[in-house]
């Protein structure tokens, strides 16, 4: 049998009918690609279609198979045999596909049930999102298989308008699904993108003019400054240790205020003050009343700075330290040094050694990004709830 000859014959018959491949495909509920394959000889019609094609073209089945017209038409007996063969082939095909169709339909319902169960109590996360996407993909695949084995797909494919509508609907559904299940990741991507841009333009602000101390510390700020610096500068609980004002009985010998805000406000501040004897006594009494909170071990700190005695300490295992200290073993001392190293999320972006003398730092202090204390205390991202993630990213808003 010459398949190419048969294909050319089928093409000739179609042309005699003055029909396009698309029109013939619609007539027999197949795709135009299927008709094209018939006519190129790469594929042949099912036996069940041969009789229909012969009737449609008004030719003998043998003529189609041989790829040429015969001098006499097929007799009634031959046609009857061909009809029975076609019916038999259809019956066998139905039997073979019956079990496949049942399994395909069962697969569709199983996929639907899986998606519904996963949707109940769905929580955003990489694992849950991947599982949901896999379930949706499985549903789509099983639906396509079901349409194919039932013959519906072939009829659908033969309609250009219906195929166009299906393509558009599929694209819209895929986009909506991606937006729905990846909304958290998209939001985080946008937020981190915007923050990255903001960080690129952030600069470390360093102020050594003690005349600005009261401005940073109290109520002399503009609304824009309060919003920018995150806190009313030094008025938070962590800064109760700092003097309320710089007064006439205080002589500031060393001062630097460093501020940086890549994600959250970060401060590295120190000030050394020489007091009048009476003012020194009053200040040390005030500081003693504030107490010394336990700080050993936080951010690997091992003790007091060498040569100093801490007389007041406000420590926080998340944000850092504020403390006041005096020279060790000096009987007539009237000097007090105040220090604040305050940051967020268990690490400090600033190189602390560039912005404060090492002698003022607590020994062992390590707040670099991968410091051991952070590794011990930071909850892995996959274990965080959405509320905890939001609170860590935006602590001020979470309050």
PLY file of the C-alpha trace (Angstrom):
ply
format ascii 1.0
element vertex 399
property float x
property float y
property float z
element edge 398
property int vertex1
property int vertex2
end_header
0.00 0.00 0.00
1.34 3.40 -1.05
0.36 5.86 1.69
1.58 8.90 -0.28
-0.53 7.85 -3.27
-3.55 7.44 -1.01
-2.91 10.89 0.49
-2.66 12.54 -2.92
-5.91 10.84 -3.93
-7.67 12.16 -0.83
-6.35 15.66 -1.57
-7.64 15.41 -5.15
-11.07 14.35 -3.92
-11.18 17.28 -1.49
-10.21 19.73 -4.21
-12.94 18.33 -6.43
-15.36 19.18 -3.63
-13.80 22.67 -3.52
-13.27 22.42 0.23
-10.43 23.57 2.45
-8.75 21.31 4.97
-10.44 23.27 7.77
-13.88 22.73 6.24
-13.29 19.01 5.82
-11.99 18.79 9.39
-15.20 20.35 10.70
-17.25 17.90 8.60
-15.61 14.86 10.26
-14.90 16.43 13.73
-11.16 16.23 13.41
-8.42 18.86 13.32
-7.09 20.44 10.14
-3.70 19.00 11.07
-5.20 15.49 10.97
-6.55 16.15 7.46
-3.13 17.44 6.42
-1.50 14.25 7.67
-3.96 12.16 5.66
-3.17 14.06 2.50
0.62 13.94 2.95
0.50 10.21 3.63
2.13 10.51 7.06
-1.01 9.10 8.62
-4.18 7.39 7.37
-7.81 7.68 8.50
-9.16 5.10 10.95
-11.01 2.25 9.26
-14.22 3.57 10.79
-13.72 6.80 8.84
-12.90 5.14 5.52
-16.52 4.25 4.79
-17.66 7.75 5.78
-15.01 9.32 3.52
-15.97 6.97 0.66
-19.64 7.93 1.01
-18.78 11.63 1.28
-16.56 11.58 -1.81
-18.84 9.04 -3.58
-15.99 6.63 -4.28
-15.13 3.03 -3.48
-13.22 2.25 -0.25
-10.77 0.26 -2.39
-10.19 3.35 -4.52
-9.16 5.30 -1.42
-6.85 2.50 -0.28
-5.32 2.08 -3.75
-5.16 5.84 -4.32
-6.89 5.79 -7.73
-10.30 5.49 -9.29
-11.56 2.09 -10.46
-13.65 1.30 -13.52
-16.43 -0.34 -11.48
-17.89 0.55 -8.09
-17.73 -1.67 -5.09
-20.70 -4.08 -5.03
-23.15 -4.24 -2.14
-21.45 -7.26 -0.60
-18.06 -5.50 -0.44
-19.65 -2.41 1.09
-21.42 -4.54 3.67
-18.12 -6.17 4.62
-16.46 -2.74 4.95
-19.31 -1.48 7.14
-19.02 -4.51 9.41
-15.23 -4.04 9.63
-15.72 -0.41 10.56
-18.29 -1.33 13.21
-16.04 -4.04 14.60
-13.07 -1.65 14.75
-15.19 0.92 16.55
-16.36 -1.65 19.10
-12.81 -2.83 19.81
-11.61 0.76 20.09
-14.38 1.54 22.58
-13.47 -1.49 24.68
-9.81 -0.57 24.77
-10.52 3.05 25.64
-13.28 2.32 28.15
-10.99 1.54 31.06
-8.65 4.40 30.12
-11.60 6.81 30.07
-12.75 5.67 33.52
-9.26 6.09 34.99
-8.88 9.52 33.37
-12.20 10.75 34.78
-11.27 9.36 38.22
-7.94 11.19 37.99
-9.72 14.47 37.30
-11.93 14.09 40.39
-8.96 13.05 42.53
-7.03 16.15 41.45
-10.03 18.36 42.21
-10.38 16.87 45.69
-6.64 17.36 46.34
-6.84 21.04 45.36
-9.90 21.64 47.55
-8.25 19.95 50.56
-5.05 21.96 50.09
-7.00 25.20 49.74
-8.62 24.70 53.16
-6.33 26.38 55.67
-3.77 27.25 52.98
-0.78 29.14 54.39
1.67 30.92 52.06
5.02 29.17 51.87
7.35 27.71 49.30
6.46 24.08 50.06
2.69 24.68 50.09
2.81 26.81 46.95
4.82 24.22 44.98
2.43 21.48 46.12
-0.60 23.51 45.04
0.91 24.32 41.64
1.75 20.63 41.13
-1.85 19.68 41.94
-3.24 22.23 39.48
-0.83 20.99 36.80
-1.99 17.43 37.50
-5.64 18.49 37.13
-4.94 20.19 33.80
-3.02 17.15 32.51
-5.72 14.69 33.57
-8.40 16.90 32.00
-6.54 16.94 28.67
-6.12 13.15 28.77
-9.82 12.73 29.51
-10.82 14.97 26.63
-8.48 13.08 24.32
-9.58 9.54 25.14
-13.25 10.49 24.91
-12.73 12.07 21.51
-13.86 15.49 22.72
-10.44 17.05 22.29
-10.34 16.31 18.57
-13.71 17.98 18.05
-12.67 20.95 20.19
-9.44 21.37 18.25
-11.34 21.51 14.97
-13.08 24.74 16.08
-10.78 27.75 15.74
-13.04 30.07 17.76
-13.34 27.61 20.62
-9.58 26.97 20.65
-8.90 30.71 20.75
-11.30 31.14 23.67
-9.64 28.23 25.51
-6.15 29.68 24.99
-7.19 33.11 26.29
-9.01 31.59 29.29
-6.02 29.38 30.09
-3.60 32.30 30.03
-5.87 34.37 32.28
-6.31 31.49 34.74
-2.58 30.79 34.85
-1.78 34.45 35.53
-4.45 34.65 38.25
-3.20 31.44 39.84
0.38 32.69 39.88
-0.68 36.02 41.36
-2.80 34.28 44.00
-0.36 31.65 45.18
2.76 33.77 44.80
1.29 36.97 46.18
3.41 36.83 49.32
6.60 36.26 47.33
5.66 39.02 44.89
4.99 41.43 47.74
8.24 40.51 49.45
10.11 40.84 46.15
8.67 44.32 45.62
9.31 45.33 49.23
12.90 44.09 49.18
13.41 45.71 45.79
12.20 49.07 47.05
14.22 48.72 50.24
17.31 47.82 48.23
16.88 50.97 46.17
16.41 52.96 49.35
19.51 51.41 50.91
21.54 52.39 47.86
20.74 56.03 48.61
21.11 55.84 52.40
24.15 57.46 53.93
25.66 57.16 57.39
25.00 60.39 59.29
27.67 61.44 61.76
27.28 64.47 64.04
29.98 65.62 66.47
28.42 68.99 67.41
27.25 68.74 71.03
25.02 71.76 70.39
22.68 69.38 68.57
22.38 67.01 71.54
19.17 68.53 72.88
17.75 68.60 69.37
18.19 64.86 68.94
17.17 64.00 72.47
14.01 65.97 73.12
11.10 67.77 71.53
12.91 70.10 69.18
12.48 67.97 66.07
10.30 68.62 63.07
7.63 66.08 62.11
9.77 65.01 59.15
12.74 64.32 61.42
10.66 62.26 63.83
9.39 60.15 60.92
12.88 59.83 59.44
14.69 58.81 62.62
12.01 56.36 63.66
12.06 57.29 67.33
12.04 60.69 68.99
15.75 60.21 68.67
16.99 59.24 72.16
13.71 59.34 74.11
13.06 55.60 74.07
13.45 53.30 77.04
16.89 52.28 75.86
18.11 55.84 76.33
16.88 56.61 79.83
20.49 56.42 80.91
21.47 59.45 78.86
21.38 62.89 80.56
18.17 64.80 79.91
20.01 67.96 78.85
23.52 69.33 78.49
23.77 71.90 81.28
26.32 74.46 82.44
27.84 72.13 85.07
28.75 69.56 82.37
31.85 69.73 80.17
31.61 67.40 77.17
35.07 66.20 76.18
34.13 63.52 73.64
30.92 63.16 71.61
29.72 61.51 68.40
26.21 60.68 67.21
26.05 58.15 64.33
22.79 57.24 62.64
22.11 54.82 59.80
18.82 53.43 58.53
19.17 50.75 55.83
16.16 48.80 57.11
15.58 50.01 60.66
17.23 52.79 62.70
20.72 52.00 63.93
22.62 54.13 66.40
26.22 54.19 67.58
26.57 57.05 70.09
29.09 57.93 72.75
29.70 60.93 74.99
32.17 61.62 77.80
31.29 64.34 80.33
33.33 66.03 83.08
30.93 67.10 85.86
31.19 69.52 88.73
31.61 67.41 91.93
28.03 68.07 93.09
26.55 67.41 89.65
28.64 64.22 89.40
27.28 62.96 92.70
23.69 63.66 91.61
24.20 61.98 88.22
25.82 58.84 89.63
22.97 58.57 92.13
20.42 58.81 89.28
22.24 56.20 87.23
22.55 53.82 90.19
18.77 54.02 90.58
18.33 52.75 87.02
20.28 49.62 87.85
22.46 47.24 85.86
20.62 44.71 83.74
22.24 41.37 82.98
24.27 41.68 79.77
26.96 39.00 79.91
26.66 36.61 76.95
24.41 38.84 74.87
26.13 39.30 71.50
29.10 37.37 72.97
29.88 40.10 75.52
32.21 38.86 78.27
32.32 41.77 80.75
33.11 45.44 81.32
35.40 47.48 79.05
38.97 47.31 80.33
39.73 50.17 82.73
36.06 51.04 83.35
33.32 50.20 85.84
29.76 50.08 84.50
27.43 51.95 86.85
24.23 51.58 84.80
23.24 49.19 82.05
20.12 48.87 79.92
20.57 45.74 77.81
18.27 44.16 75.24
18.93 40.75 73.70
17.49 41.95 70.37
18.43 45.62 70.08
21.74 45.98 71.93
23.01 48.11 74.81
23.00 51.51 76.47
25.34 51.95 79.43
27.17 54.46 81.55
30.64 53.85 82.98
33.34 55.55 84.98
37.15 55.08 85.09
38.09 52.16 87.27
39.90 52.88 90.57
39.96 56.69 90.31
38.98 58.10 93.73
38.39 61.74 92.79
36.80 60.98 89.45
34.05 63.26 88.05
33.94 61.78 84.52
31.18 59.63 83.07
31.08 58.03 79.63
27.74 57.16 78.01
27.43 54.64 75.18
24.57 53.38 73.02
24.90 50.70 70.36
21.35 50.05 69.16
20.24 48.14 66.08
17.69 45.54 64.97
17.25 41.94 63.83
20.29 40.68 65.73
22.93 42.41 63.64
24.43 45.83 62.93
25.13 46.95 59.37
27.67 49.53 60.52
31.27 48.62 61.22
31.07 49.58 64.87
34.85 49.98 65.18
34.80 52.86 62.68
32.32 54.90 64.72
33.32 54.40 68.34
36.67 53.97 70.14
37.30 50.31 70.95
37.99 51.21 74.58
34.29 52.15 74.97
33.00 48.88 73.55
31.99 45.91 75.66
34.67 43.19 75.25
33.67 40.34 72.95
30.85 42.37 71.41
30.01 40.89 67.97
26.99 42.13 66.04
28.21 41.37 62.53
25.66 39.83 60.17
26.62 36.20 60.86
27.49 36.60 64.53
27.10 33.47 66.70
24.46 35.04 68.94
22.23 35.77 65.94
22.64 32.24 64.62
21.53 30.85 67.98
18.48 33.08 68.39
17.18 33.89 64.93
14.18 31.76 63.95
14.61 30.11 60.52
12.42 31.89 57.91
10.50 28.70 57.08
9.36 28.45 60.72
8.04 32.00 60.89
4.33 32.72 60.65
3.28 35.52 58.21
2.61 37.75 61.24
6.10 37.13 62.67
7.71 37.79 59.28
5.83 41.08 58.98
6.78 42.04 62.55
10.48 41.43 61.85
10.40 43.37 58.59
8.30 46.26 59.90
8.55 46.39 63.72
7.11 49.91 63.96
4.00 49.03 61.94
3.53 45.76 63.82
3.17 47.68 67.07
0 1
1 2
2 3
3 4
4 5
5 6
6 7
7 8
8 9
9 10
10 11
11 12
12 13
13 14
14 15
15 16
16 17
17 18
18 19
19 20
20 21
21 22
22 23
23 24
24 25
25 26
26 27
27 28
28 29
29 30
30 31
31 32
32 33
33 34
34 35
35 36
36 37
37 38
38 39
39 40
40 41
41 42
42 43
43 44
44 45
45 46
46 47
47 48
48 49
49 50
50 51
51 52
52 53
53 54
54 55
55 56
56 57
57 58
58 59
59 60
60 61
61 62
62 63
63 64
64 65
65 66
66 67
67 68
68 69
69 70
70 71
71 72
72 73
73 74
74 75
75 76
76 77
77 78
78 79
79 80
80 81
81 82
82 83
83 84
84 85
85 86
86 87
87 88
88 89
89 90
90 91
91 92
92 93
93 94
94 95
95 96
96 97
97 98
98 99
99 100
100 101
101 102
102 103
103 104
104 105
105 106
106 107
107 108
108 109
109 110
110 111
111 112
112 113
113 114
114 115
115 116
116 117
117 118
118 119
119 120
120 121
121 122
122 123
123 124
124 125
125 126
126 127
127 128
128 129
129 130
130 131
131 132
132 133
133 134
134 135
135 136
136 137
137 138
138 139
139 140
140 141
141 142
142 143
143 144
144 145
145 146
146 147
147 148
148 149
149 150
150 151
151 152
152 153
153 154
154 155
155 156
156 157
157 158
158 159
159 160
160 161
161 162
162 163
163 164
164 165
165 166
166 167
167 168
168 169
169 170
170 171
171 172
172 173
173 174
174 175
175 176
176 177
177 178
178 179
179 180
180 181
181 182
182 183
183 184
184 185
185 186
186 187
187 188
188 189
189 190
190 191
191 192
192 193
193 194
194 195
195 196
196 197
197 198
198 199
199 200
200 201
201 202
202 203
203 204
204 205
205 206
206 207
207 208
208 209
209 210
210 211
211 212
212 213
213 214
214 215
215 216
216 217
217 218
218 219
219 220
220 221
221 222
222 223
223 224
224 225
225 226
226 227
227 228
228 229
229 230
230 231
231 232
232 233
233 234
234 235
235 236
236 237
237 238
238 239
239 240
240 241
241 242
242 243
243 244
244 245
245 246
246 247
247 248
248 249
249 250
250 251
251 252
252 253
253 254
254 255
255 256
256 257
257 258
258 259
259 260
260 261
261 262
262 263
263 264
264 265
265 266
266 267
267 268
268 269
269 270
270 271
271 272
272 273
273 274
274 275
275 276
276 277
277 278
278 279
279 280
280 281
281 282
282 283
283 284
284 285
285 286
286 287
287 288
288 289
289 290
290 291
291 292
292 293
293 294
294 295
295 296
296 297
297 298
298 299
299 300
300 301
301 302
302 303
303 304
304 305
305 306
306 307
307 308
308 309
309 310
310 311
311 312
312 313
313 314
314 315
315 316
316 317
317 318
318 319
319 320
320 321
321 322
322 323
323 324
324 325
325 326
326 327
327 328
328 329
329 330
330 331
331 332
332 333
333 334
334 335
335 336
336 337
337 338
338 339
339 340
340 341
341 342
342 343
343 344
344 345
345 346
346 347
347 348
348 349
349 350
350 351
351 352
352 353
353 354
354 355
355 356
356 357
357 358
358 359
359 360
360 361
361 362
362 363
363 364
364 365
365 366
366 367
367 368
368 369
369 370
370 371
371 372
372 373
373 374
374 375
375 376
376 377
377 378
378 379
379 380
380 381
381 382
382 383
383 384
384 385
385 386
386 387
387 388
388 389
389 390
390 391
391 392
392 393
393 394
394 395
395 396
396 397
397 398
